[in-house]
Amino acid sequence: MIIDTNISCLGKAAFLKGKGVQAVGRYYRVNTHPEWAITKAEAKELSSQHIKIFTVFEEYGNAGDLPLIKARGNADGSSALAQATAIGQPLGTAIYFAVEGLPDGYTASDLPAIRDYFSGVKESIAMTYALGVYGDGVVCKTLMEEDICKFTWLAAASTGFEGTCKFFGGKTPSWNLAQVPPLDLEDGWNGLSVDVNLNNPRREGGDFGAFVVAVP
């Protein structure tokens, strides 16, 4: 089972292991809801239970709050890099960058600006980590096909957005992860609010850039 959550898993890794969780998606963020961000102690605890981690940088989900320009990509890439270093994320694993464009999602007309944003992200990240994108179908498909991002993660909230259903259900699906409804599951999750994700074994042999950190 692969889940993601905006709540700290500290003190709950053994519980998650017992639930059959194999990987947990967690946030990098500083300016908005910093309490959602993964900590080094949390990363170590999950890793000690052999639960992999995958990380997503997101300060804003709404399109009106995220300037899709290279300078903002530079700043977000630098912030993600600092946070990855702080928790001990191994080099070469993935950092996903969220471009959800809520409430209506992004369309093909937004792609030039999204390319600008990711050019800044890539410049900051350089060759240290693999880039991933979390968003709707048209964005994931484009950034994958143009080799801007190695990994793609389809957002469940984007099922009605441009390109998502087609990207999800192609003859040979190209996504690495797909978040599936219902969202924000709480019953039976020991105080966590979780989303469930599917992994695509046809992409990268099932690898989606997850990792464990060093545990003394």
Order of alpha helices (4+ residues) and beta strands (2+ residues): beta-alpha-beta-alpha-beta-alpha-beta-alpha-beta-alpha-beta-alpha-beta-beta
